[in-house]
Amino acid sequence: MFIILATKALNDRTNGFRFNVLGLKGLTRKRKYKSRGWGVQRSECMTAIHMGKRTVYLERKVNPARKLNHFAG
């Protein structure tokens, strides 16, 4: 089944949610105290976009080390 937009709350008591938008999977999180500054970090399975206290993590599609199966719908 193809889903256009799906979201699901995080279950680790943080302020954020997981998402799946047109097959692009990831999560977003807002920190209370610590700011990560502005920037982009890349790892084997995720790309993190830091915007102050808000961070968006996106799954990398090029052979990710850990896939986000059934992540948010």
All heavy atoms as TSV, in Angstrom:
chain	resi	resn	atom	element	x	y	z
A	1	MET	N	N	0.840	-1.168	0.000
A	1	MET	CA	C	0.000	0.000	0.000
A	1	MET	C	C	0.892	1.240	0.000
A	1	MET	O	O	1.866	1.312	0.729
A	1	MET	CB	C	-0.888	-0.001	1.239
A	1	MET	CG	C	-1.741	1.231	1.322
A	1	MET	SD	S	-2.468	1.529	2.918
A	1	MET	CE	C	-3.949	0.640	2.821
A	2	PHE	N	N	0.547	2.198	-0.805
A	2	PHE	CA	C	1.304	3.443	-0.906
A	2	PHE	C	C	0.617	4.518	-0.072
A	2	PHE	O	O	-0.562	4.800	-0.236
A	2	PHE	CB	C	1.403	3.883	-2.361
A	2	PHE	CG	C	2.237	5.112	-2.542
A	2	PHE	CD1	C	3.610	5.032	-2.453
A	2	PHE	CD2	C	1.660	6.330	-2.777
A	2	PHE	CE1	C	4.397	6.155	-2.609
A	2	PHE	CE2	C	2.425	7.464	-2.940
A	2	PHE	CZ	C	3.790	7.369	-2.859
A	3	ILE	N	N	1.349	5.112	0.843
A	3	ILE	CA	C	0.811	6.136	1.732
A	3	ILE	C	C	1.484	7.470	1.413
A	3	ILE	O	O	2.704	7.542	1.323
A	3	ILE	CB	C	1.046	5.758	3.200
A	3	ILE	CG1	C	0.318	4.453	3.503
A	3	ILE	CG2	C	0.599	6.853	4.131
A	3	ILE	CD1	C	0.589	3.895	4.859
A	4	ILE	N	N	0.683	8.530	1.251
A	4	ILE	CA	C	1.229	9.845	0.925
A	4	ILE	C	C	1.826	10.513	2.159
A	4	ILE	O	O	2.936	11.024	2.125
A	4	ILE	CB	C	0.142	10.735	0.295
A	4	ILE	CG1	C	-0.264	10.141	-1.042
A	4	ILE	CG2	C	0.637	12.158	0.129
A	4	ILE	CD1	C	-1.420	10.842	-1.696
A	5	LEU	N	N	1.108	10.485	3.279
A	5	LEU	CA	C	1.587	11.140	4.502
A	5	LEU	C	C	1.173	10.303	5.708
A	5	LEU	O	O	-0.006	9.981	5.858
A	5	LEU	CB	C	1.000	12.543	4.636
A	5	LEU	CG	C	1.293	13.288	5.932
A	5	LEU	CD1	C	2.770	13.567	6.065
A	5	LEU	CD2	C	0.501	14.565	5.996
A	6	ALA	N	N	2.143	9.961	6.547
A	6	ALA	CA	C	1.863	9.241	7.788
A	6	ALA	C	C	2.777	9.790	8.870
A	6	ALA	O	O	3.949	10.060	8.624
A	6	ALA	CB	C	2.103	7.751	7.608
A	7	THR	N	N	2.235	9.967	10.060
A	7	THR	CA	C	3.036	10.419	11.191
A	7	THR	C	C	2.726	9.537	12.386
A	7	THR	O	O	1.652	8.934	12.478
A	7	THR	CB	C	2.747	11.887	11.567
A	7	THR	OG1	O	1.388	12.007	11.948
A	7	THR	CG2	C	3.072	12.820	10.433
A	8	LYS	N	N	3.680	9.452	13.304
A	8	LYS	CA	C	3.509	8.674	14.520
A	8	LYS	C	C	4.361	9.318	15.605
A	8	LYS	O	O	5.512	9.671	15.362
A	8	LYS	CB	C	3.946	7.237	14.285
A	8	LYS	CG	C	3.646	6.314	15.426
A	8	LYS	CD	C	3.963	4.888	15.051
A	8	LYS	CE	C	3.621	3.968	16.196
A	8	LYS	NZ	N	3.968	2.594	15.890
A	9	ALA	N	N	3.809	9.445	16.791
A	9	ALA	CA	C	4.534	10.088	17.897
A	9	ALA	C	C	5.722	9.234	18.321
A	9	ALA	O	O	5.706	8.014	18.194
A	9	ALA	CB	C	3.596	10.295	19.073
A	10	LEU	N	N	6.755	9.890	18.826
A	10	LEU	CA	C	7.904	9.171	19.384
A	10	LEU	C	C	7.505	8.591	20.735
A	10	LEU	O	O	6.712	9.180	21.465
A	10	LEU	CB	C	9.089	10.122	19.558
A	10	LEU	CG	C	9.671	10.704	18.277
A	10	LEU	CD1	C	10.750	11.717	18.619
A	10	LEU	CD2	C	10.235	9.619	17.399
A	11	ASN	N	N	8.054	7.432	21.079
A	11	ASN	CA	C	7.678	6.801	22.341
A	11	ASN	C	C	8.787	6.900	23.389
A	11	ASN	O	O	8.841	6.100	24.312
A	11	ASN	CB	C	7.295	5.339	22.119
A	11	ASN	CG	C	8.406	4.538	21.493
A	11	ASN	OD1	O	9.482	5.058	21.248
A	11	ASN	ND2	N	8.162	3.276	21.223
A	12	ASP	N	N	9.667	7.891	23.264
A	12	ASP	CA	C	10.734	8.061	24.248
A	12	ASP	C	C	10.560	9.350	25.051
A	12	ASP	O	O	11.520	9.903	25.564
A	12	ASP	CB	C	12.102	8.022	23.581
A	12	ASP	CG	C	12.272	9.094	22.526
A	12	ASP	OD1	O	11.312	9.818	22.251
A	12	ASP	OD2	O	13.378	9.193	21.981
A	13	ARG	N	N	9.324	9.835	25.155
A	13	ARG	CA	C	8.957	11.022	25.938
A	13	ARG	C	C	9.686	12.285	25.505
A	13	ARG	O	O	10.004	13.140	26.315
A	13	ARG	CB	C	9.169	10.763	27.426
A	13	ARG	CG	C	8.272	9.664	27.955
A	13	ARG	CD	C	8.444	9.475	29.420
A	13	ARG	NE	N	9.831	9.123	29.704
A	13	ARG	CZ	C	10.304	8.929	30.907
A	13	ARG	NH1	N	9.536	9.048	31.937
A	13	ARG	NH2	N	11.564	8.615	31.083
A	14	THR	N	N	9.990	12.404	24.218
A	14	THR	CA	C	10.565	13.632	23.684
A	14	THR	C	C	9.533	14.302	22.798
A	14	THR	O	O	8.534	13.698	22.398
A	14	THR	CB	C	11.845	13.365	22.870
A	14	THR	OG1	O	11.531	12.487	21.792
A	14	THR	CG2	C	12.923	12.755	23.735
A	15	ASN	N	N	9.758	15.552	22.473
A	15	ASN	CA	C	8.835	16.329	21.662
A	15	ASN	C	C	9.208	16.168	20.199
A	15	ASN	O	O	10.150	16.785	19.717
A	15	ASN	CB	C	8.901	17.804	22.089
A	15	ASN	CG	C	7.826	18.620	21.445
A	15	ASN	OD1	O	6.965	18.091	20.761
A	15	ASN	ND2	N	7.876	19.918	21.657
A	16	GLY	N	N	8.497	15.322	19.490
A	16	GLY	CA	C	8.769	15.096	18.081
A	16	GLY	C	C	7.890	13.989	17.528
A	16	GLY	O	O	7.012	13.471	18.214
A	17	PHE	N	N	8.128	13.620	16.271
A	17	PHE	CA	C	7.336	12.570	15.643
A	17	PHE	C	C	8.116	11.942	14.500
A	17	PHE	O	O	9.049	12.525	13.966
A	17	PHE	CB	C	6.001	13.118	15.138
A	17	PHE	CG	C	6.132	14.243	14.142
A	17	PHE	CD1	C	6.196	13.990	12.786
A	17	PHE	CD2	C	6.188	15.551	14.574
A	17	PHE	CE1	C	6.318	15.019	11.876
A	17	PHE	CE2	C	6.306	16.592	13.682
A	17	PHE	CZ	C	6.372	16.329	12.324
A	18	ARG	N	N	7.718	10.717	14.141
A	18	ARG	CA	C	8.254	10.037	12.969
A	18	ARG	C	C	7.348	10.350	11.798
A	18	ARG	O	O	6.158	10.594	11.970
A	18	ARG	CB	C	8.274	8.529	13.210
A	18	ARG	CG	C	9.193	8.144	14.334
A	18	ARG	CD	C	9.183	6.675	14.539
A	18	ARG	NE	N	8.084	6.326	15.444
A	18	ARG	CZ	C	7.811	5.105	15.834
A	18	ARG	NH1	N	8.518	4.098	15.407
A	18	ARG	NH2	N	6.821	4.873	16.651
A	19	PHE	N	N	7.897	10.335	10.588
A	19	PHE	CA	C	7.071	10.648	9.427
A	19	PHE	C	C	7.474	9.799	8.232
A	19	PHE	O	O	8.569	9.252	8.178
A	19	PHE	CB	C	7.143	12.135	9.068
A	19	PHE	CG	C	8.524	12.610	8.705
A	19	PHE	CD1	C	9.001	12.484	7.412
A	19	PHE	CD2	C	9.333	13.193	9.659
A	19	PHE	CE1	C	10.269	12.925	7.088
A	19	PHE	CE2	C	10.596	13.634	9.345
A	19	PHE	CZ	C	11.066	13.503	8.051
A	20	ASN	N	N	6.536	9.680	7.304
A	20	ASN	CA	C	6.742	9.027	6.028
A	20	ASN	C	C	5.963	9.856	5.010
A	20	ASN	O	O	4.739	9.813	4.985
A	20	ASN	CB	C	6.231	7.589	6.072
A	20	ASN	CG	C	6.510	6.844	4.785
A	20	ASN	OD1	O	6.946	7.423	3.802
A	20	ASN	ND2	N	6.242	5.555	4.790
A	21	VAL	N	N	6.671	10.630	4.212
A	21	VAL	CA	C	6.040	11.507	3.228
A	21	VAL	C	C	6.500	11.056	1.849
A	21	VAL	O	O	7.676	11.191	1.507
A	21	VAL	CB	C	6.430	12.989	3.459
A	21	VAL	CG1	C	5.818	13.870	2.406
A	21	VAL	CG2	C	6.028	13.434	4.850
A	22	LEU	N	N	5.568	10.487	1.089
A	22	LEU	CA	C	5.848	10.007	-0.271
A	22	LEU	C	C	7.073	9.086	-0.307
A	22	LEU	O	O	7.907	9.163	-1.197
A	22	LEU	CB	C	6.049	11.184	-1.235
A	22	LEU	CG	C	4.843	12.076	-1.449
A	22	LEU	CD1	C	5.223	13.299	-2.265
A	22	LEU	CD2	C	3.726	11.317	-2.115
A	23	GLY	N	N	7.204	8.231	0.693
A	23	GLY	CA	C	8.312	7.288	0.742
A	23	GLY	C	C	9.575	7.818	1.385
A	23	GLY	O	O	10.531	7.073	1.580
A	24	LEU	N	N	9.617	9.093	1.752
A	24	LEU	CA	C	10.766	9.688	2.442
A	24	LEU	C	C	10.538	9.526	3.939
A	24	LEU	O	O	9.646	10.137	4.510
A	24	LEU	CB	C	10.905	11.168	2.089
A	24	LEU	CG	C	12.030	11.923	2.782
A	24	LEU	CD1	C	13.380	11.388	2.306
A	24	LEU	CD2	C	11.919	13.395	2.499
A	25	LYS	N	N	11.340	8.662	4.576
A	25	LYS	CA	C	11.148	8.351	5.984
A	25	LYS	C	C	12.132	9.129	6.848
A	25	LYS	O	O	13.250	9.390	6.434
A	25	LYS	CB	C	11.356	6.858	6.226
A	25	LYS	CG	C	10.347	5.999	5.520
A	25	LYS	CD	C	10.621	4.549	5.755
A	25	LYS	CE	C	9.633	3.693	4.992
A	25	LYS	NZ	N	9.897	2.266	5.212
A	26	GLY	N	N	11.677	9.494	8.040
A	26	GLY	CA	C	12.548	10.213	8.952
A	26	GLY	C	C	11.841	10.530	10.250
A	26	GLY	O	O	10.760	10.029	10.526
A	27	LEU	N	N	12.488	11.362	11.049
A	27	LEU	CA	C	11.881	11.817	12.294
A	27	LEU	C	C	12.360	13.215	12.594
A	27	LEU	O	O	13.380	13.666	12.081
A	27	LEU	CB	C	12.191	10.866	13.453
A	27	LEU	CG	C	13.627	10.714	13.934
A	27	LEU	CD1	C	13.868	11.602	15.138
A	27	LEU	CD2	C	13.854	9.282	14.324
A	28	THR	N	N	11.593	13.892	13.423
A	28	THR	CA	C	11.955	15.236	13.845
A	28	THR	C	C	11.866	15.293	15.363
A	28	THR	O	O	11.053	14.597	15.967
A	28	THR	CB	C	11.063	16.304	13.194
A	28	THR	OG1	O	11.481	17.578	13.642
A	28	THR	CG2	C	9.606	16.113	13.502
A	29	ARG	N	N	12.734	16.072	15.965
A	29	ARG	CA	C	12.793	16.156	17.418
A	29	ARG	C	C	13.126	17.595	17.815
A	29	ARG	O	O	13.944	18.241	17.191
A	29	ARG	CB	C	13.864	15.207	17.929
A	29	ARG	CG	C	14.094	15.283	19.406
A	29	ARG	CD	C	15.008	14.188	19.885
A	29	ARG	NE	N	14.236	12.956	19.909
A	29	ARG	CZ	C	14.701	11.781	19.521
A	29	ARG	NH1	N	15.921	11.675	19.069
A	29	ARG	NH2	N	13.949	10.716	19.586
A	30	LYS	N	N	12.466	18.090	18.862
A	30	LYS	CA	C	12.769	19.413	19.404
A	30	LYS	C	C	13.299	19.247	20.816
A	30	LYS	O	O	12.651	18.662	21.666
A	30	LYS	CB	C	11.536	20.304	19.435
A	30	LYS	CG	C	11.863	21.694	19.954
A	30	LYS	CD	C	10.750	22.658	19.719
A	30	LYS	CE	C	11.163	24.048	20.102
A	30	LYS	NZ	N	11.036	24.325	21.500
A	31	ARG	N	N	14.496	19.752	21.034
A	31	ARG	CA	C	15.124	19.651	22.346
A	31	ARG	C	C	14.644	20.777	23.259
A	31	ARG	O	O	14.281	21.849	22.800
A	31	ARG	CB	C	16.637	19.712	22.200
A	31	ARG	CG	C	17.190	18.485	21.535
A	31	ARG	CD	C	18.661	18.645	21.226
A	31	ARG	NE	N	19.205	17.408	20.730
A	31	ARG	CZ	C	19.048	16.958	19.495
A	31	ARG	NH1	N	18.359	17.667	18.640
A	31	ARG	NH2	N	19.556	15.809	19.124
A	32	LYS	N	N	14.685	20.529	24.562
A	32	LYS	CA	C	14.252	21.541	25.524
A	32	LYS	C	C	15.381	22.490	25.894
A	32	LYS	O	O	15.176	23.682	26.025
A	32	LYS	CB	C	13.732	20.877	26.793
A	32	LYS	CG	C	12.425	20.179	26.605
A	32	LYS	CD	C	11.934	19.628	27.914
A	32	LYS	CE	C	10.603	18.936	27.722
A	32	LYS	NZ	N	10.088	18.388	28.977
A	33	TYR	N	N	16.586	21.971	26.099
A	33	TYR	CA	C	17.664	22.788	26.642
A	33	TYR	C	C	18.835	22.970	25.678
A	33	TYR	O	O	19.268	24.071	25.442
A	33	TYR	CB	C	18.178	22.171	27.953
A	33	TYR	CG	C	17.077	21.947	28.953
A	33	TYR	CD1	C	16.637	20.677	29.251
A	33	TYR	CD2	C	16.465	23.018	29.585
A	33	TYR	CE1	C	15.608	20.473	30.160
A	33	TYR	CE2	C	15.442	22.829	30.496
A	33	TYR	CZ	C	15.014	21.548	30.777
A	33	TYR	OH	O	14.003	21.348	31.664
A	34	LYS	N	N	19.338	21.890	25.142
A	34	LYS	CA	C	20.560	21.935	24.350
A	34	LYS	C	C	20.270	22.293	22.890
A	34	LYS	O	O	19.392	21.731	22.269
A	34	LYS	CB	C	21.247	20.570	24.408
A	34	LYS	CG	C	22.553	20.521	23.680
A	34	LYS	CD	C	23.171	19.139	23.796
A	34	LYS	CE	C	24.454	19.063	23.026
A	34	LYS	NZ	N	25.012	17.706	23.085
A	35	SER	N	N	21.028	23.238	22.363
A	35	SER	CA	C	20.927	23.612	20.960
A	35	SER	C	C	22.069	22.957	20.193
A	35	SER	O	O	23.216	22.951	20.640
A	35	SER	CB	C	21.009	25.124	20.791
A	35	SER	OG	O	21.047	25.453	19.423
A	36	ARG	N	N	21.773	22.365	19.023
A	36	ARG	CA	C	22.793	21.730	18.206
A	36	ARG	C	C	23.403	22.687	17.189
A	36	ARG	O	O	24.225	22.295	16.383
A	36	ARG	CB	C	22.184	20.543	17.438
A	36	ARG	CG	C	21.645	19.435	18.307
A	36	ARG	CD	C	22.746	18.658	18.988
A	36	ARG	NE	N	23.694	18.123	18.067
A	36	ARG	CZ	C	23.870	16.846	17.830
A	36	ARG	NH1	N	23.154	15.956	18.446
A	36	ARG	NH2	N	24.791	16.456	16.970
A	37	GLY	N	N	22.977	23.943	17.199
A	37	GLY	CA	C	23.492	24.906	16.226
A	37	GLY	C	C	22.846	24.684	14.866
A	37	GLY	O	O	21.794	24.086	14.754
A	38	TRP	N	N	23.486	25.173	13.827
A	38	TRP	CA	C	22.987	25.034	12.463
A	38	TRP	C	C	23.978	24.194	11.673
A	38	TRP	O	O	25.175	24.467	11.697
A	38	TRP	CB	C	22.833	26.396	11.810
A	38	TRP	CG	C	21.761	27.214	12.458
A	38	TRP	CD1	C	21.877	27.968	13.582
A	38	TRP	CD2	C	20.412	27.314	12.040
A	38	TRP	NE1	N	20.679	28.555	13.904
A	38	TRP	CE2	C	19.754	28.168	12.957
A	38	TRP	CE3	C	19.681	26.775	10.995
A	38	TRP	CZ2	C	18.412	28.481	12.853
A	38	TRP	CZ3	C	18.343	27.106	10.898
A	38	TRP	CH2	C	17.721	27.944	11.810
A	39	GLY	N	N	23.493	23.180	10.970
A	39	GLY	CA	C	24.398	22.366	10.179
A	39	GLY	C	C	23.769	21.063	9.723
A	39	GLY	O	O	22.611	20.763	10.012
A	40	VAL	N	N	24.566	20.292	8.993
A	40	VAL	CA	C	24.138	19.006	8.450
A	40	VAL	C	C	25.188	17.971	8.821
A	40	VAL	O	O	26.383	18.212	8.678
A	40	VAL	CB	C	23.983	19.075	6.909
A	40	VAL	CG1	C	23.629	17.724	6.337
A	40	VAL	CG2	C	22.954	20.119	6.523
A	41	GLN	N	N	24.735	16.811	9.306
A	41	GLN	CA	C	25.627	15.686	9.595
A	41	GLN	C	C	25.149	14.490	8.797
A	41	GLN	O	O	23.950	14.230	8.723
A	41	GLN	CB	C	25.620	15.328	11.076
A	41	GLN	CG	C	26.278	16.333	11.963
A	41	GLN	CD	C	26.238	15.883	13.415
A	41	GLN	OE1	O	25.345	15.173	13.826
A	41	GLN	NE2	N	27.230	16.311	14.171
A	42	ARG	N	N	26.086	13.732	8.238
A	42	ARG	CA	C	25.737	12.533	7.473
A	42	ARG	C	C	26.375	11.316	8.126
A	42	ARG	O	O	27.535	11.351	8.518
A	42	ARG	CB	C	26.225	12.667	6.043
A	42	ARG	CG	C	25.454	13.691	5.265
A	42	ARG	CD	C	25.879	13.729	3.808
A	42	ARG	NE	N	25.032	14.619	3.048
A	42	ARG	CZ	C	25.223	15.911	2.921
A	42	ARG	NH1	N	26.252	16.475	3.509
A	42	ARG	NH2	N	24.401	16.648	2.217
A	43	SER	N	N	25.599	10.243	8.246
A	43	SER	CA	C	26.119	8.984	8.745
A	43	SER	C	C	25.747	7.891	7.749
A	43	SER	O	O	25.225	8.175	6.666
A	43	SER	CB	C	25.550	8.674	10.135
A	43	SER	OG	O	24.158	8.450	10.047
A	44	GLU	N	N	25.989	6.635	8.097
A	44	GLU	CA	C	25.723	5.542	7.159
A	44	GLU	C	C	24.247	5.395	6.829
A	44	GLU	O	O	23.899	5.049	5.701
A	44	GLU	CB	C	26.226	4.220	7.742
A	44	GLU	CG	C	27.722	4.112	7.800
A	44	GLU	CD	C	28.146	2.749	8.307
A	44	GLU	OE1	O	27.372	1.792	8.156
A	44	GLU	OE2	O	29.234	2.662	8.864
A	45	CYS	N	N	23.371	5.641	7.798
A	45	CYS	CA	C	21.953	5.393	7.545
A	45	CYS	C	C	21.069	6.631	7.616
A	45	CYS	O	O	19.944	6.600	7.140
A	45	CYS	CB	C	21.429	4.334	8.501
A	45	CYS	SG	S	21.544	4.788	10.218
A	46	MET	N	N	21.545	7.727	8.228
A	46	MET	CA	C	20.703	8.913	8.386
A	46	MET	C	C	21.468	10.177	8.019
A	46	MET	O	O	22.688	10.229	8.122
A	46	MET	CB	C	20.239	9.059	9.846
A	46	MET	CG	C	19.489	7.881	10.409
A	46	MET	SD	S	17.839	7.735	9.760
A	46	MET	CE	C	16.966	8.805	10.846
A	47	THR	N	N	20.712	11.197	7.615
A	47	THR	CA	C	21.225	12.546	7.438
A	47	THR	C	C	20.495	13.424	8.445
A	47	THR	O	O	19.269	13.422	8.491
A	47	THR	CB	C	20.976	13.062	6.020
A	47	THR	OG1	O	21.639	12.212	5.093
A	47	THR	CG2	C	21.470	14.474	5.851
A	48	ALA	N	N	21.234	14.145	9.277
A	48	ALA	CA	C	20.643	14.989	10.308
A	48	ALA	C	C	20.797	16.452	9.915
A	48	ALA	O	O	21.890	16.905	9.604
A	48	ALA	CB	C	21.318	14.740	11.652
A	49	ILE	N	N	19.690	17.166	9.917
A	49	ILE	CA	C	19.682	18.589	9.617
A	49	ILE	C	C	19.347	19.304	10.926
A	49	ILE	O	O	18.243	19.180	11.446
A	49	ILE	CB	C	18.651	18.927	8.531
A	49	ILE	CG1	C	18.938	18.114	7.267
A	49	ILE	CG2	C	18.656	20.419	8.237
A	49	ILE	CD1	C	17.832	18.153	6.259
A	50	HIS	N	N	20.323	20.020	11.485
A	50	HIS	CA	C	20.165	20.701	12.763
A	50	HIS	C	C	19.814	22.167	12.520
A	50	HIS	O	O	20.492	22.856	11.766
A	50	HIS	CB	C	21.452	20.622	13.580
A	50	HIS	CG	C	21.926	19.224	13.818
A	50	HIS	ND1	N	21.255	18.332	14.614
A	50	HIS	CD2	C	22.999	18.557	13.350
A	50	HIS	CE1	C	21.901	17.191	14.637
A	50	HIS	NE2	N	22.964	17.303	13.866
A	51	MET	N	N	18.745	22.613	13.170
A	51	MET	CA	C	18.293	24.000	13.077
A	51	MET	C	C	18.012	24.506	14.484
A	51	MET	O	O	16.869	24.571	14.915
A	51	MET	CB	C	17.034	24.073	12.216
A	51	MET	CG	C	17.237	23.594	10.800
A	51	MET	SD	S	15.702	23.385	9.886
A	51	MET	CE	C	15.086	21.875	10.584
A	52	GLY	N	N	19.072	24.793	15.219
A	52	GLY	CA	C	18.918	25.222	16.607
A	52	GLY	C	C	18.485	24.051	17.472
A	52	GLY	O	O	19.167	23.036	17.550
A	53	LYS	N	N	17.338	24.178	18.136
A	53	LYS	CA	C	16.833	23.097	18.981
A	53	LYS	C	C	16.023	22.070	18.196
A	53	LYS	O	O	15.688	21.015	18.724
A	53	LYS	CB	C	15.972	23.673	20.100
A	53	LYS	CG	C	16.779	24.458	21.117
A	53	LYS	CD	C	15.922	24.907	22.256
A	53	LYS	CE	C	16.743	25.673	23.268
A	53	LYS	NZ	N	15.936	26.096	24.406
A	54	ARG	N	N	15.690	22.348	16.960
A	54	ARG	CA	C	14.939	21.414	16.112
A	54	ARG	C	C	15.913	20.635	15.243
A	54	ARG	O	O	16.811	21.205	14.633
A	54	ARG	CB	C	13.952	22.181	15.230
A	54	ARG	CG	C	13.233	21.381	14.202
A	54	ARG	CD	C	12.207	20.441	14.760
A	54	ARG	NE	N	11.146	21.161	15.439
A	54	ARG	CZ	C	10.183	20.549	16.114
A	54	ARG	NH1	N	10.159	19.250	16.202
A	54	ARG	NH2	N	9.266	21.247	16.709
A	55	THR	N	N	15.746	19.308	15.176
A	55	THR	CA	C	16.571	18.458	14.333
A	55	THR	C	C	15.665	17.556	13.517
A	55	THR	O	O	14.709	16.987	14.035
A	55	THR	CB	C	17.529	17.589	15.174
A	55	THR	OG1	O	18.367	18.440	15.946
A	55	THR	CG2	C	18.408	16.736	14.285
A	56	VAL	N	N	15.963	17.428	12.219
A	56	VAL	CA	C	15.232	16.541	11.320
A	56	VAL	C	C	16.206	15.477	10.845
A	56	VAL	O	O	17.278	15.793	10.328
A	56	VAL	CB	C	14.649	17.324	10.115
A	56	VAL	CG1	C	13.937	16.376	9.171
A	56	VAL	CG2	C	13.715	18.419	10.589
A	57	TYR	N	N	15.827	14.216	11.031
A	57	TYR	CA	C	16.637	13.085	10.579
A	57	TYR	C	C	15.947	12.454	9.381
A	57	TYR	O	O	14.762	12.148	9.436
A	57	TYR	CB	C	16.775	12.039	11.686
A	57	TYR	CG	C	17.451	12.538	12.925
A	57	TYR	CD1	C	16.710	13.027	13.992
A	57	TYR	CD2	C	18.827	12.514	13.045
A	57	TYR	CE1	C	17.325	13.481	15.146
A	57	TYR	CE2	C	19.460	12.967	14.192
A	57	TYR	CZ	C	18.695	13.444	15.230
A	57	TYR	OH	O	19.311	13.889	16.367
A	58	LEU	N	N	16.687	12.245	8.295
A	58	LEU	CA	C	16.162	11.641	7.080
A	58	LEU	C	C	16.912	10.358	6.775
A	58	LEU	O	O	18.144	10.312	6.867
A	58	LEU	CB	C	16.303	12.600	5.895
A	58	LEU	CG	C	15.622	13.962	6.048
A	58	LEU	CD1	C	16.028	14.866	4.913
A	58	LEU	CD2	C	14.125	13.788	6.103
A	59	GLU	N	N	16.174	9.315	6.373
A	59	GLU	CA	C	16.809	8.058	6.012
A	59	GLU	C	C	17.531	8.213	4.686
A	59	GLU	O	O	17.016	8.806	3.748
A	59	GLU	CB	C	15.758	6.950	5.891
A	59	GLU	CG	C	16.361	5.620	5.513
A	59	GLU	CD	C	15.321	4.558	5.245
A	59	GLU	OE1	O	14.234	4.903	4.743
A	59	GLU	OE2	O	15.589	3.394	5.535
A	60	ARG	N	N	18.744	7.667	4.616
A	60	ARG	CA	C	19.494	7.686	3.359
A	60	ARG	C	C	19.054	6.498	2.523
A	60	ARG	O	O	19.001	5.376	3.005
A	60	ARG	CB	C	20.981	7.626	3.641
A	60	ARG	CG	C	21.422	8.889	4.382
A	60	ARG	CD	C	22.868	8.992	4.499
A	60	ARG	NE	N	23.450	9.067	3.166
A	60	ARG	CZ	C	24.689	9.382	2.928
A	60	ARG	NH1	N	25.492	9.640	3.922
A	60	ARG	NH2	N	25.147	9.436	1.716
A	61	LYS	N	N	18.756	6.729	1.264
A	61	LYS	CA	C	18.253	5.678	0.392
A	61	LYS	C	C	19.357	4.848	-0.244
A	61	LYS	O	O	19.109	3.765	-0.726
A	61	LYS	CB	C	17.387	6.284	-0.725
A	61	LYS	CG	C	16.117	6.886	-0.211
A	61	LYS	CD	C	15.230	5.803	0.343
A	61	LYS	CE	C	13.916	6.387	0.795
A	61	LYS	NZ	N	13.024	5.404	1.360
A	62	VAL	N	N	20.589	5.326	-0.250
A	62	VAL	CA	C	21.682	4.604	-0.887
A	62	VAL	C	C	22.209	3.553	0.080
A	62	VAL	O	O	23.082	3.813	0.892
A	62	VAL	CB	C	22.812	5.571	-1.313
A	62	VAL	CG1	C	23.928	4.821	-2.013
A	62	VAL	CG2	C	22.259	6.665	-2.196
A	63	ASN	N	N	21.621	2.361	0.037
A	63	ASN	CA	C	22.052	1.217	0.838
A	63	ASN	C	C	22.258	1.582	2.308
A	63	ASN	O	O	23.371	1.524	2.821
A	63	ASN	CB	C	23.339	0.631	0.254
A	63	ASN	CG	C	23.615	-0.745	0.811
A	63	ASN	OD1	O	22.760	-1.340	1.446
A	63	ASN	ND2	N	24.806	-1.230	0.579
A	64	PRO	N	N	21.195	1.953	3.025
A	64	PRO	CA	C	21.369	2.316	4.429
A	64	PRO	C	C	21.791	1.112	5.269
A	64	PRO	O	O	21.403	-0.017	5.001
A	64	PRO	CB	C	19.989	2.814	4.838
A	64	PRO	CG	C	19.048	2.176	3.897
A	64	PRO	CD	C	19.807	2.021	2.600
A	65	ALA	N	N	22.591	1.350	6.278
A	65	ALA	CA	C	23.054	0.273	7.156
A	65	ALA	C	C	21.890	-0.294	7.961
A	65	ALA	O	O	21.819	-1.496	8.195
A	65	ALA	CB	C	24.146	0.805	8.081
A	66	ARG	N	N	20.971	0.570	8.403
A	66	ARG	CA	C	19.800	0.131	9.158
A	66	ARG	C	C	18.575	0.774	8.540
A	66	ARG	O	O	18.417	1.980	8.573
A	66	ARG	CB	C	19.933	0.546	10.613
A	66	ARG	CG	C	21.112	-0.106	11.297
A	66	ARG	CD	C	21.308	0.427	12.678
A	66	ARG	NE	N	20.126	0.169	13.486
A	66	ARG	CZ	C	19.940	0.678	14.693
A	66	ARG	NH1	N	20.830	1.485	15.204
A	66	ARG	NH2	N	18.874	0.399	15.377
A	67	LYS	N	N	17.674	-0.025	7.975
A	67	LYS	CA	C	16.473	0.510	7.347
A	67	LYS	C	C	15.405	0.811	8.385
A	67	LYS	O	O	15.351	0.191	9.437
A	67	LYS	CB	C	15.929	-0.478	6.331
A	67	LYS	CG	C	16.817	-0.636	5.137
A	67	LYS	CD	C	16.127	-1.459	4.091
A	67	LYS	CE	C	17.030	-1.515	2.882
A	67	LYS	NZ	N	16.313	-1.531	1.658
A	68	LEU	N	N	14.534	1.754	8.078
A	68	LEU	CA	C	13.433	2.118	8.945
A	68	LEU	C	C	12.170	1.406	8.453
A	68	LEU	O	O	11.278	2.020	7.876
A	68	LEU	CB	C	13.234	3.634	8.946
A	68	LEU	CG	C	14.454	4.455	9.357
A	68	LEU	CD1	C	14.151	5.933	9.217
A	68	LEU	CD2	C	14.864	4.120	10.757
A	69	ASN	N	N	12.091	0.105	8.657
A	69	ASN	CA	C	10.968	-0.693	8.174
A	69	ASN	C	C	9.710	-0.402	8.992
A	69	ASN	O	O	9.767	-0.313	10.211
A	69	ASN	CB	C	11.298	-2.177	8.257
A	69	ASN	CG	C	12.399	-2.557	7.300
A	69	ASN	OD1	O	12.518	-1.969	6.244
A	69	ASN	ND2	N	13.187	-3.535	7.669
A	70	HIS	N	N	8.571	-0.273	8.309
A	70	HIS	CA	C	7.279	-0.001	8.934
A	70	HIS	C	C	7.408	1.117	9.954
A	70	HIS	O	O	7.001	1.000	11.093
A	70	HIS	CB	C	6.721	-1.263	9.592
A	70	HIS	CG	C	6.536	-2.371	8.636
A	70	HIS	ND1	N	5.541	-2.357	7.685
A	70	HIS	CD2	C	7.229	-3.513	8.452
A	70	HIS	CE1	C	5.617	-3.457	6.971
A	70	HIS	NE2	N	6.644	-4.173	7.409
A	71	PHE	N	N	8.001	2.200	9.531
A	71	PHE	CA	C	8.411	3.261	10.440
A	71	PHE	C	C	7.257	4.126	10.896
A	71	PHE	O	O	7.081	4.346	12.073
A	71	PHE	CB	C	9.497	4.093	9.773
A	71	PHE	CG	C	10.234	4.987	10.705
A	71	PHE	CD1	C	10.937	4.473	11.756
A	71	PHE	CD2	C	10.215	6.346	10.529
A	71	PHE	CE1	C	11.627	5.287	12.616
A	71	PHE	CE2	C	10.898	7.166	11.381
A	71	PHE	CZ	C	11.615	6.640	12.436
A	72	ALA	N	N	6.466	4.614	9.976
A	72	ALA	CA	C	5.330	5.461	10.356
A	72	ALA	C	C	4.182	5.225	9.400
A	72	ALA	O	O	3.610	6.132	8.833
A	72	ALA	CB	C	5.730	6.931	10.366
A	73	GLY	N	N	3.831	4.000	9.192
A	73	GLY	CA	C	2.678	3.705	8.348
A	73	GLY	C	C	2.993	2.916	7.138
A	73	GLY	O	O	3.995	2.584	6.689
